Amino acid sequence: MNHSDKSTQKITAGGGGAFLHPTHPGILGTKLDVIVEKGLKEGDERKFKLEGCFPPTKDSRRLCWRNLIFPYLKGNKSRTFGLMTAVLYLLLTLTVVARVIDDKDQALLNLNYEFGSVSGTAIQTLLNSVPAMFLVVLTIVGFMFFTDTHSRLYRILMGGLHGVAHILAAFFIALISVSFVIQLAVSYPWRGWRLHIPWGDNLNFYLETRILFVTALILLGGFVFGSLIMGIYLLLSMNVFGRHGNEAFSSLGVEDWKNFLRLHINEQGELTIYPIGLKRVPRKWKRREDGTAGPDLMPADPDATKPELIECPIVMKKEESKTGVKTSSPNLKIDASTQSSAPS
């Protein structure tokens, strides 16, 4: 950003970090195209206008859509996130899992796989289980604290809806899985549904493979749909409300769109700032040929882009004063007599 008289520039260049941060504010987020800096005196202010950002806001907004598939992105470090939602879904629905061994459970045998039937069965299961209700409340409160906001109403509304979405998904997956396995066991009687495990001379154990089957289905559903719901939440939060920028882009681990500043001071004391960007960094490298100057590793990726100027170079003129200093604040004055000279 630059001041209208070009005397002051505000530059943020953090494009060399571990992952890309967004540059778009969201449809309802705080716009940063113009920043007003108030002065010490009333009515004294400076306006800074946004000259450029990297990546452009349209590309940043487009990249955010990757949150819908963030666990499956190649080389993404967030691919194990679904394990957390898988375990959460299983813990929330343990009371449903236990019903799989009841071949006469009419509610599950006659489940129609419709919203009304599944949601009604889920509510009835919750009302009859205190531990399940406790976990549900704990889950909703946890997602409320996760919500990125300073507004209590927004935290309750968005965090609550986020938590409820996960809870509904967990019970839908569990009830459909249990109903499917019960109907399968009734339609196809098989001794292997209950394995007999002898233990010593007088002890016998029975392993219900139906429980293992249902558990596997819930874990798989929790991984897929839990990650999807989280991705939808991060996408809406960032692209609509301008929230969760750190979480929405750290989940993607975008290594492209690197940028840095190159500074040059000429003999006249003028500073030229070159904002340089790389849209796509190399993925492949090769060793430098012997006898040639340069770094040991050279890019060997034909898809990598060359460095380019993000915007025109910024030239800062040397201030004609005894100190060679031009203050950034219009109300701050520097006395030349208080400035110590640098040692020769």
ZIBELFEN-V844738 format. One record per residue. N is the residue number from 1. RES is the residue in one letter. PSI is psi in degrees with one decimal (999 if undefined). OMEGA is omega in degrees with one decimal (none if undefined). BURIAL is b if it has 16 or more other C-alpha atoms within 10 Angstrom, else e. Layout:
n=N res=RES psi=PSI omega=OMEGA burial=BURIAL
n=N res=RES psi=PSI omega=OMEGA burial=BURIAL
//
This chain:
n=1 res=M psi=145.6 omega=178.0 burial=b
n=2 res=N psi=150.2 omega=176.9 burial=b
n=3 res=H psi=155.3 omega=-175.6 burial=b
n=4 res=S psi=-30.2 omega=178.9 burial=e
n=5 res=D psi=10.5 omega=175.6 burial=e
n=6 res=K psi=8.7 omega=-176.1 burial=e
n=7 res=S psi=-22.9 omega=-176.8 burial=e
n=8 res=T psi=136.1 omega=177.5 burial=b
n=9 res=Q psi=139.1 omega=173.6 burial=e
n=10 res=K psi=113.1 omega=-173.9 burial=e
n=11 res=I psi=129.7 omega=171.6 burial=e
n=12 res=T psi=115.1 omega=-178.2 burial=e
n=13 res=A psi=86.4 omega=178.9 burial=e
n=14 res=G psi=37.0 omega=-173.6 burial=e
n=15 res=G psi=20.7 omega=178.8 burial=b
n=16 res=G psi=16.1 omega=-175.5 burial=e
n=17 res=G psi=-170.5 omega=-176.0 burial=e
n=18 res=A psi=-30.1 omega=178.9 burial=e
n=19 res=F psi=160.2 omega=-177.0 burial=b
n=20 res=L psi=139.9 omega=173.2 burial=b
n=21 res=H psi=151.0 omega=-178.2 burial=b
n=22 res=P psi=154.2 omega=174.9 burial=b
n=23 res=T psi=-4.8 omega=179.4 burial=b
n=24 res=H psi=144.3 omega=-174.7 burial=b
n=25 res=P psi=-11.5 omega=-173.8 burial=b
n=26 res=G psi=154.0 omega=-176.3 burial=b
n=27 res=I psi=-42.8 omega=-179.2 burial=e
n=28 res=L psi=8.0 omega=-178.7 burial=e
n=29 res=G psi=177.0 omega=-179.4 burial=e
n=30 res=T psi=121.0 omega=179.3 burial=e
n=31 res=K psi=139.0 omega=-178.8 burial=e
n=32 res=L psi=24.6 omega=179.1 burial=e
n=33 res=D psi=-31.9 omega=178.8 burial=e
n=34 res=V psi=128.3 omega=177.6 burial=e
n=35 res=I psi=131.2 omega=179.3 burial=e
n=36 res=V psi=122.3 omega=179.4 burial=e
n=37 res=E psi=117.6 omega=-178.2 burial=e
n=38 res=K psi=144.3 omega=177.3 burial=e
n=39 res=G psi=-179.8 omega=179.8 burial=e
n=40 res=L psi=-33.0 omega=179.6 burial=e
n=41 res=K psi=149.9 omega=179.8 burial=e
n=42 res=E psi=131.8 omega=-179.3 burial=e
n=43 res=G psi=-6.2 omega=179.8 burial=e
n=44 res=D psi=114.4 omega=-177.6 burial=e
n=45 res=E psi=160.6 omega=176.1 burial=e
n=46 res=R psi=139.9 omega=179.2 burial=b
n=47 res=K psi=133.0 omega=177.8 burial=e
n=48 res=F psi=130.2 omega=-178.4 burial=b
n=49 res=K psi=135.6 omega=179.6 burial=b
n=50 res=L psi=122.8 omega=-179.6 burial=e
n=51 res=E psi=-30.3 omega=-179.5 burial=e
n=52 res=G psi=157.1 omega=175.4 burial=e
n=53 res=C psi=158.3 omega=-174.6 burial=b
n=54 res=F psi=115.2 omega=2.7 burial=b
n=55 res=P psi=160.8 omega=174.6 burial=b
n=56 res=P psi=154.3 omega=-174.8 burial=e
n=57 res=T psi=-35.2 omega=-180.0 burial=b
n=58 res=K psi=-36.8 omega=177.7 burial=e
n=59 res=D psi=-36.7 omega=177.4 burial=e
n=60 res=S psi=-41.5 omega=178.9 burial=b
n=61 res=R psi=-39.6 omega=179.6 burial=b
n=62 res=R psi=-40.6 omega=179.6 burial=e
n=63 res=L psi=-31.3 omega=-177.2 burial=b
n=64 res=C psi=-23.7 omega=179.1 burial=b
n=65 res=W psi=-16.7 omega=177.9 burial=b
n=66 res=R psi=-13.5 omega=179.3 burial=b
n=67 res=N psi=-21.6 omega=179.1 burial=b
n=68 res=L psi=-21.7 omega=-179.0 burial=b
n=69 res=I psi=26.8 omega=-171.1 burial=e
n=70 res=F psi=-31.5 omega=179.4 burial=b
n=71 res=P psi=-13.8 omega=-173.7 burial=b
n=72 res=Y psi=4.2 omega=179.4 burial=b
n=73 res=L psi=139.1 omega=-177.9 burial=b
n=74 res=K psi=128.9 omega=178.2 burial=e
n=75 res=G psi=6.1 omega=-178.5 burial=e
n=76 res=N psi=134.3 omega=179.9 burial=b
n=77 res=K psi=-6.1 omega=-177.7 burial=e
n=78 res=S psi=10.1 omega=-175.4 burial=e
n=79 res=R psi=-17.7 omega=178.7 burial=b
n=80 res=T psi=0.7 omega=-179.1 burial=e
n=81 res=F psi=-37.6 omega=-177.8 burial=b
n=82 res=G psi=-22.0 omega=177.3 burial=b
n=83 res=L psi=-34.6 omega=179.7 burial=b
n=84 res=M psi=-45.5 omega=178.3 burial=e
n=85 res=T psi=-30.8 omega=177.4 burial=b
n=86 res=A psi=-46.4 omega=178.9 burial=b
n=87 res=V psi=-39.8 omega=178.5 burial=b
n=88 res=L psi=-45.7 omega=-179.3 burial=b
n=89 res=Y psi=-38.8 omega=179.7 burial=b
n=90 res=L psi=-44.1 omega=179.7 burial=b
n=91 res=L psi=-39.3 omega=-179.1 burial=b
n=92 res=L psi=-27.9 omega=-170.7 burial=b
n=93 res=T psi=23.1 omega=179.3 burial=b
n=94 res=L psi=-33.9 omega=178.6 burial=e
n=95 res=T psi=-30.0 omega=176.8 burial=b
n=96 res=V psi=-39.8 omega=-179.9 burial=b
n=97 res=V psi=-38.1 omega=-177.7 burial=b
n=98 res=A psi=-20.0 omega=-177.5 burial=e
n=99 res=R psi=-4.8 omega=-175.9 burial=b
n=100 res=V psi=-21.6 omega=-177.9 burial=b
n=101 res=I psi=-2.9 omega=179.6 burial=b
n=102 res=D psi=100.9 omega=-178.1 burial=e
n=103 res=D psi=-10.8 omega=-176.9 burial=e
n=104 res=K psi=15.2 omega=178.9 burial=e
n=105 res=D psi=96.7 omega=-174.8 burial=e
n=106 res=Q psi=-33.3 omega=-179.5 burial=e
n=107 res=A psi=-37.3 omega=180.0 burial=e
n=108 res=L psi=-31.4 omega=177.7 burial=b
n=109 res=L psi=-33.6 omega=-177.2 burial=b
n=110 res=N psi=17.7 omega=-179.9 burial=e
n=111 res=L psi=129.0 omega=-174.1 burial=b
n=112 res=N psi=-0.2 omega=-178.6 burial=e
n=113 res=Y psi=28.7 omega=175.7 burial=e
n=114 res=E psi=161.0 omega=-175.4 burial=e
n=115 res=F psi=-46.0 omega=-178.1 burial=e
n=116 res=G psi=-43.7 omega=-178.1 burial=e
n=117 res=S psi=-45.6 omega=-178.0 burial=e
n=118 res=V psi=-44.4 omega=-178.7 burial=b
n=119 res=S psi=-38.5 omega=178.3 burial=b
n=120 res=G psi=-42.0 omega=177.4 burial=e
n=121 res=T psi=-36.9 omega=179.0 burial=b
n=122 res=A psi=-43.6 omega=179.4 burial=b
n=123 res=I psi=-42.7 omega=178.9 burial=e
n=124 res=Q psi=-38.8 omega=178.6 burial=e
n=125 res=T psi=-41.1 omega=-179.6 burial=b
n=126 res=L psi=-43.4 omega=-177.3 burial=b
n=127 res=L psi=-22.5 omega=-178.6 burial=e
n=128 res=N psi=9.9 omega=-178.3 burial=e
n=129 res=S psi=109.0 omega=178.4 burial=e
n=130 res=V psi=-44.2 omega=178.0 burial=e
n=131 res=P psi=-38.9 omega=179.2 burial=e
n=132 res=A psi=-41.8 omega=178.3 burial=b
n=133 res=M psi=-39.1 omega=178.5 burial=b
n=134 res=F psi=-44.1 omega=179.5 burial=e
n=135 res=L psi=-35.9 omega=178.8 burial=b
n=136 res=V psi=-47.4 omega=178.9 burial=b
n=137 res=V psi=-43.3 omega=179.3 burial=e
n=138 res=L psi=-39.1 omega=179.0 burial=e
n=139 res=T psi=-45.1 omega=-179.8 burial=b
n=140 res=I psi=-44.7 omega=179.0 burial=b
n=141 res=V psi=-39.6 omega=179.2 burial=b
n=142 res=G psi=-43.1 omega=178.6 burial=e
n=143 res=F psi=-27.2 omega=174.3 burial=b
n=144 res=M psi=-43.7 omega=178.6 burial=b
n=145 res=F psi=-27.1 omega=178.4 burial=e
n=146 res=F psi=-25.3 omega=-174.5 burial=e
n=147 res=T psi=132.6 omega=-178.1 burial=b
n=148 res=D psi=95.5 omega=-179.6 burial=b
n=149 res=T psi=159.6 omega=171.7 burial=b
n=150 res=H psi=-0.6 omega=-179.4 burial=e
n=151 res=S psi=126.1 omega=179.0 burial=e
n=152 res=R psi=-39.9 omega=179.9 burial=e
n=153 res=L psi=-44.4 omega=178.8 burial=e
n=154 res=Y psi=-39.8 omega=179.9 burial=e
n=155 res=R psi=-44.8 omega=-178.7 burial=b
n=156 res=I psi=-44.2 omega=-175.6 burial=b
n=157 res=L psi=-56.7 omega=-175.6 burial=e
n=158 res=M psi=-42.3 omega=177.5 burial=b
n=159 res=G psi=-39.5 omega=178.4 burial=b
n=160 res=G psi=-45.2 omega=178.7 burial=b
n=161 res=L psi=-38.5 omega=178.1 burial=b
n=162 res=H psi=-46.9 omega=179.3 burial=b
n=163 res=G psi=-43.1 omega=179.9 burial=b
n=164 res=V psi=-37.3 omega=178.9 burial=b
n=165 res=A psi=-42.2 omega=177.8 burial=b
n=166 res=H psi=-40.1 omega=-178.6 burial=b
n=167 res=I psi=-44.9 omega=177.8 burial=b
n=168 res=L psi=-43.0 omega=179.4 burial=b
n=169 res=A psi=-41.0 omega=-178.9 burial=b
n=170 res=A psi=-46.2 omega=-177.6 burial=b
n=171 res=F psi=-33.8 omega=175.6 burial=b
n=172 res=F psi=-47.5 omega=180.0 burial=b
n=173 res=I psi=-44.5 omega=-177.3 burial=b
n=174 res=A psi=-47.5 omega=-177.1 burial=b
n=175 res=L psi=-41.8 omega=178.4 burial=b
n=176 res=I psi=-40.0 omega=179.3 burial=b
n=177 res=S psi=-46.3 omega=-179.6 burial=b
n=178 res=V psi=-44.7 omega=179.0 burial=b
n=179 res=S psi=-41.6 omega=179.8 burial=b
n=180 res=F psi=-44.4 omega=-178.0 burial=b
n=181 res=V psi=-39.5 omega=177.7 burial=b
n=182 res=I psi=-47.8 omega=179.8 burial=b
n=183 res=Q psi=-34.5 omega=177.8 burial=b
n=184 res=L psi=-42.3 omega=-179.7 burial=e
n=185 res=A psi=-34.8 omega=178.8 burial=b
n=186 res=V psi=-40.0 omega=-178.2 burial=e
n=187 res=S psi=-31.8 omega=-177.9 burial=e
n=188 res=Y psi=81.2 omega=178.0 burial=e
n=189 res=P psi=133.2 omega=-176.5 burial=e
n=190 res=W psi=132.8 omega=-178.5 burial=e
n=191 res=R psi=-24.7 omega=-177.7 burial=e
n=192 res=G psi=-11.1 omega=175.9 burial=e
n=193 res=W psi=-25.4 omega=179.3 burial=b
n=194 res=R psi=103.8 omega=-176.5 burial=e
n=195 res=L psi=135.2 omega=178.5 burial=e
n=196 res=H psi=124.0 omega=-179.1 burial=e
n=197 res=I psi=107.0 omega=177.8 burial=e
n=198 res=P psi=144.4 omega=-179.7 burial=e
n=199 res=W psi=103.5 omega=-178.3 burial=e
n=200 res=G psi=-153.8 omega=-176.9 burial=e
n=201 res=D psi=-35.1 omega=-171.9 burial=e
n=202 res=N psi=-3.7 omega=-175.8 burial=e
n=203 res=L psi=143.3 omega=176.9 burial=e
n=204 res=N psi=136.7 omega=176.6 burial=e
n=205 res=F psi=149.9 omega=177.0 burial=e
n=206 res=Y psi=125.3 omega=-179.7 burial=e
n=207 res=L psi=117.3 omega=178.6 burial=e
n=208 res=E psi=102.0 omega=179.9 burial=e
n=209 res=T psi=-20.7 omega=176.5 burial=e
n=210 res=R psi=-37.2 omega=177.9 burial=b
n=211 res=I psi=-41.9 omega=178.6 burial=b
n=212 res=L psi=-40.1 omega=-179.6 burial=e
n=213 res=F psi=-47.1 omega=180.0 burial=b
n=214 res=V psi=-41.6 omega=178.8 burial=b
n=215 res=T psi=-43.4 omega=178.7 burial=b
n=216 res=A psi=-40.8 omega=179.9 burial=e
n=217 res=L psi=-40.9 omega=-179.8 burial=b
n=218 res=I psi=-42.3 omega=178.4 burial=b
n=219 res=L psi=-42.1 omega=178.8 burial=b
n=220 res=L psi=-45.8 omega=178.0 burial=b
n=221 res=G psi=-38.4 omega=178.4 burial=b
n=222 res=G psi=-36.7 omega=177.8 burial=b
n=223 res=F psi=-47.7 omega=-174.8 burial=b
n=224 res=V psi=-55.4 omega=-173.1 burial=b
n=225 res=F psi=-30.8 omega=175.7 burial=b
n=226 res=G psi=-42.9 omega=177.2 burial=b
n=227 res=S psi=-38.5 omega=-179.5 burial=b
n=228 res=L psi=-44.0 omega=179.7 burial=b
n=229 res=I psi=-41.4 omega=177.2 burial=b
n=230 res=M psi=-40.3 omega=178.2 burial=b
n=231 res=G psi=-42.3 omega=177.8 burial=b
n=232 res=I psi=-41.7 omega=179.5 burial=b
n=233 res=Y psi=-46.6 omega=-179.8 burial=b
n=234 res=L psi=-38.5 omega=178.8 burial=b
n=235 res=L psi=-49.5 omega=179.4 burial=b
n=236 res=L psi=-40.5 omega=-178.9 burial=b
n=237 res=S psi=-41.9 omega=-176.3 burial=b
n=238 res=M psi=-50.0 omega=-173.9 burial=b
n=239 res=N psi=-23.1 omega=-179.2 burial=b
n=240 res=V psi=-51.8 omega=-172.5 burial=e
n=241 res=F psi=-7.3 omega=-179.8 burial=b
n=242 res=G psi=29.9 omega=-178.4 burial=b
n=243 res=R psi=161.1 omega=176.1 burial=b
n=244 res=H psi=37.8 omega=177.9 burial=b
n=245 res=G psi=-38.9 omega=-179.5 burial=b
n=246 res=N psi=-47.4 omega=-178.6 burial=e
n=247 res=E psi=-40.3 omega=-176.5 burial=e
n=248 res=A psi=-31.4 omega=-177.4 burial=b
n=249 res=F psi=-24.7 omega=173.7 burial=b
n=250 res=S psi=-29.2 omega=177.4 burial=b
n=251 res=S psi=-24.0 omega=-178.3 burial=b
n=252 res=L psi=-32.8 omega=179.7 burial=b
n=253 res=G psi=45.1 omega=-179.0 burial=b
n=254 res=V psi=121.1 omega=-178.8 burial=b
n=255 res=E psi=-6.8 omega=179.2 burial=b
n=256 res=D psi=-173.7 omega=178.3 burial=b
n=257 res=W psi=43.7 omega=175.8 burial=b
n=258 res=K psi=150.3 omega=177.2 burial=b
n=259 res=N psi=156.9 omega=177.9 burial=b
n=260 res=F psi=171.2 omega=178.9 burial=b
n=261 res=L psi=136.0 omega=172.7 burial=b
n=262 res=R psi=125.3 omega=-175.4 burial=e
n=263 res=L psi=135.9 omega=178.3 burial=e
n=264 res=H psi=126.2 omega=177.1 burial=e
n=265 res=I psi=121.1 omega=-179.0 burial=e
n=266 res=N psi=-177.3 omega=-176.3 burial=e
n=267 res=E psi=-24.3 omega=178.6 burial=e
n=268 res=Q psi=0.4 omega=178.9 burial=e
n=269 res=G psi=12.3 omega=178.0 burial=e
n=270 res=E psi=136.9 omega=-179.6 burial=e
n=271 res=L psi=125.8 omega=175.2 burial=b
n=272 res=T psi=125.5 omega=-178.6 burial=b
n=273 res=I psi=123.6 omega=178.9 burial=b
n=274 res=Y psi=106.1 omega=175.2 burial=b
n=275 res=P psi=114.2 omega=-173.8 burial=b
n=276 res=I psi=137.7 omega=-178.6 burial=b
n=277 res=G psi=154.7 omega=174.6 burial=b
n=278 res=L psi=113.2 omega=-178.4 burial=b
n=279 res=K psi=-38.4 omega=179.3 burial=b
n=280 res=R psi=119.3 omega=-178.1 burial=b
n=281 res=V psi=155.8 omega=179.0 burial=b
n=282 res=P psi=143.3 omega=173.6 burial=b
n=283 res=R psi=-18.8 omega=-178.4 burial=e
n=284 res=K psi=148.0 omega=-176.6 burial=e
n=285 res=W psi=157.5 omega=175.4 burial=e
n=286 res=K psi=156.7 omega=-179.4 burial=e
n=287 res=R psi=145.0 omega=179.5 burial=e
n=288 res=R psi=141.6 omega=178.7 burial=e
n=289 res=E psi=145.3 omega=179.9 burial=e
n=290 res=D psi=141.4 omega=177.7 burial=e
n=291 res=G psi=0.8 omega=178.7 burial=e
n=292 res=T psi=150.3 omega=-179.6 burial=e
n=293 res=A psi=149.2 omega=178.0 burial=e
n=294 res=G psi=-176.0 omega=-179.5 burial=e
n=295 res=P psi=159.5 omega=-179.0 burial=e
n=296 res=D psi=-34.7 omega=-179.2 burial=e
n=297 res=L psi=135.4 omega=-180.0 burial=e
n=298 res=M psi=146.0 omega=177.8 burial=e
n=299 res=P psi=137.6 omega=177.0 burial=e
n=300 res=A psi=36.1 omega=-178.5 burial=e
n=301 res=D psi=109.6 omega=-177.7 burial=e
n=302 res=P psi=-18.9 omega=-179.5 burial=e
n=303 res=D psi=-11.0 omega=-180.0 burial=e
n=304 res=A psi=144.7 omega=-179.7 burial=b
n=305 res=T psi=157.3 omega=178.9 burial=e
n=306 res=K psi=156.6 omega=176.7 burial=e
n=307 res=P psi=142.9 omega=179.7 burial=e
n=308 res=E psi=158.3 omega=177.7 burial=e
n=309 res=L psi=128.4 omega=177.2 burial=e
n=310 res=I psi=-40.1 omega=175.1 burial=b
n=311 res=E psi=177.3 omega=-179.3 burial=e
n=312 res=C psi=147.8 omega=176.9 burial=e
n=313 res=P psi=144.8 omega=-179.2 burial=e
n=314 res=I psi=121.4 omega=-177.6 burial=e
n=315 res=V psi=122.3 omega=177.3 burial=b
n=316 res=M psi=114.3 omega=-178.3 burial=b
n=317 res=K psi=147.3 omega=176.2 burial=e
n=318 res=K psi=135.8 omega=-179.3 burial=e
n=319 res=E psi=130.4 omega=179.0 burial=e
n=320 res=E psi=84.1 omega=178.1 burial=e
n=321 res=S psi=170.6 omega=-179.0 burial=e
n=322 res=K psi=-32.7 omega=-177.7 burial=e
n=323 res=T psi=-16.2 omega=-175.4 burial=e
n=324 res=G psi=20.7 omega=-175.8 burial=e
n=325 res=V psi=132.4 omega=170.9 burial=e
n=326 res=K psi=118.4 omega=-175.5 burial=b
n=327 res=T psi=146.8 omega=-179.8 burial=e
n=328 res=S psi=-21.2 omega=179.9 burial=e
n=329 res=S psi=129.5 omega=-178.3 burial=e
n=330 res=P psi=-17.8 omega=-177.4 burial=e
n=331 res=N psi=6.8 omega=-178.7 burial=e
n=332 res=L psi=127.3 omega=179.4 burial=e
n=333 res=K psi=140.4 omega=179.1 burial=e
n=334 res=I psi=125.5 omega=177.9 burial=e
n=335 res=D psi=121.7 omega=-176.2 burial=e
n=336 res=A psi=-28.9 omega=-176.8 burial=e
n=337 res=S psi=-18.7 omega=-178.4 burial=e
n=338 res=T psi=-5.7 omega=-178.1 burial=e
n=339 res=Q psi=121.4 omega=178.9 burial=e
n=340 res=S psi=144.3 omega=-179.6 burial=e
n=341 res=S psi=146.6 omega=178.5 burial=e
n=342 res=A psi=143.9 omega=-179.8 burial=e
n=343 res=P psi=142.6 omega=-178.6 burial=e
n=344 res=S psi=999 omega=none burial=e
//
